[in-house]
Amino acid sequence: MADNTITRGTGNVFADLGLSDAADRQTKTRLALAINRIIKEQRLKQVDTAQLLGVPQPKVSALVNYRLDGFSVEKLMDFIVALGRDVEIVVRPKRDASARVLVREAA
């Protein structure tokens, strides 16, 4: 008999998978999502993106394919700035028991 139990996720798939660096991975992924949207919006080729970001083209390929282990959160924020966008960091009291870093794109 199949178990049809549904478990509500935490909102962080990496935490749900039990990864110790879940918050960092989620932050990097959301920053990469923003970067990839900008690249697509500006219709940039990987070679052109690499030149703008000051990295070799294979690094752009890794970024586009969400292989993010070689990137820090700070470097990803630098990329966003290099692509002509601002990054704003807001510090505020916690809303619930879990401390977290939120990444949102402005509308």
BABA-934494 format. One line per 2 residues: number of its first residue (from 1); their letters; for each residue x, y, z of C-alpha. Coordinates in pm, 1 decimal, padded with zeros to 6 digits. Layout:
N
NUM	a	X/Y/Z  ...
//
This chain:
107
1	ma	00000.0/00000.0/00000.0  00141.1/00342.0/-00099.5
3	dn	00214.0/00603.6/00166.1  00042.4/00924.4/00053.4
5	ti	00167.5/01135.3/00342.6  00245.6/01493.6/00245.6
7	tr	00518.3/01674.9/00432.5  00525.9/02053.5/00417.3
9	gt	00865.9/02189.1/00316.8  01054.8/02456.8/00505.3
11	gn	01080.4/02689.0/00205.9  01444.4/02590.2/00161.6
13	vf	01484.3/02273.0/-00040.6  01847.8/02244.7/00068.2
15	ad	01743.4/02239.7/00435.3  01474.5/01986.1/00352.2
17	lg	01749.9/01767.3/00204.0  01947.1/01799.4/00528.3
19	ls	02242.8/01990.7/00384.7  02450.7/02170.8/00646.3
21	da	02508.9/02479.6/00428.3  02144.4/02511.3/00323.3
23	ad	02109.0/02886.0/00384.7  02422.4/02965.3/00182.5
25	rq	02311.1/02740.6/-00103.5  01966.5/02899.5/-00112.0
27	tk	02114.3/03250.4/-00114.7  02354.5/03160.5/-00396.1
29	tr	02075.6/02999.4/-00597.7  01849.6/03302.9/-00567.7
31	la	02133.7/03535.6/-00666.5  02214.7/03310.3/-00962.7
33	la	01848.8/03317.5/-01065.9  01863.2/03698.2/-01069.9
35	in	02189.5/03697.0/-01266.8  02054.9/03452.0/-01522.1
37	ri	01738.6/03661.8/-01567.0  01953.2/03969.1/-01633.1
39	ik	02171.0/03779.1/-01881.3  01860.7/03655.9/-02063.0
41	eq	01692.2/03997.2/-02051.7  02002.1/04162.9/-02199.7
43	rl	02040.5/03880.3/-02454.6  02405.0/03836.1/-02362.6
45	kq	02612.9/03550.5/-02497.4  02835.7/03367.0/-02251.4
47	vd	03151.7/03517.4/-02402.3  03011.5/03869.7/-02363.9
49	ta	02892.0/03794.4/-02011.3  03237.2/03662.8/-01919.0
51	ql	03396.4/03985.5/-02040.0  03150.7/04198.3/-01840.4
53	lg	03201.9/03991.5/-01525.9  03579.0/03959.5/-01564.6
55	vp	03579.3/03581.2/-01552.0  03659.1/03304.9/-01802.8
57	qp	03368.0/03178.1/-02014.0  03364.4/02835.4/-01838.7
59	kv	03279.3/03017.3/-01512.2  02978.7/03174.2/-01685.3
61	sa	02876.3/02830.0/-01808.5  02893.7/02700.5/-01449.7
63	lv	02684.9/02995.8/-01331.3  02422.2/02953.1/-01602.2
65	ny	02396.8/02584.1/-01511.5  02371.2/02658.7/-01136.4
67	rl	02699.2/02487.8/-01047.8  02764.9/02741.8/-00774.6
69	dg	03027.1/02580.4/-00549.5  03300.0/02796.7/-00706.0
71	fs	03122.0/03123.7/-00624.5  03079.4/03314.3/-00300.3
73	ve	02768.1/03514.4/-00217.1  02983.1/03828.4/-00238.2
75	kl	03110.9/03741.2/-00585.2  02756.5/03678.2/-00709.1
77	md	02652.2/04019.2/-00575.5  02952.5/04172.9/-00755.9
79	fi	02828.0/04010.6/-01077.9  02485.4/04167.3/-01033.9
81	va	02646.7/04509.4/-00996.0  02867.1/04445.3/-01301.8
83	lg	02548.8/04369.8/-01497.8  02414.3/04714.9/-01412.7
85	rd	02192.5/04643.0/-01114.9  02203.1/04754.1/-00753.0
87	ve	02214.1/04514.4/-00460.4  02045.5/04633.0/-00141.7
89	iv	02094.7/04460.7/00192.3  01835.4/04521.0/00464.3
91	vr	01890.7/04416.1/00824.8  01576.4/04379.9/01037.3
93	pk	01447.5/04183.1/01336.5  01362.3/03817.3/01275.5
95	rd	01001.2/03747.2/01180.4  01003.0/03396.3/01326.1
97	as	01233.0/03153.6/01505.0  01467.2/03094.9/01209.7
99	ar	01728.1/03351.7/01111.1  01776.7/03370.3/00737.1
101	vl	01903.2/03565.7/00441.7  01632.2/03659.7/00192.4
103	vr	01701.7/03743.8/-00169.1  01425.3/03915.1/-00365.7
105	ea	01425.8/04094.1/-00695.6  01261.1/04434.0/-00709.7
107	a	00949.1/04451.9/-00920.3
//
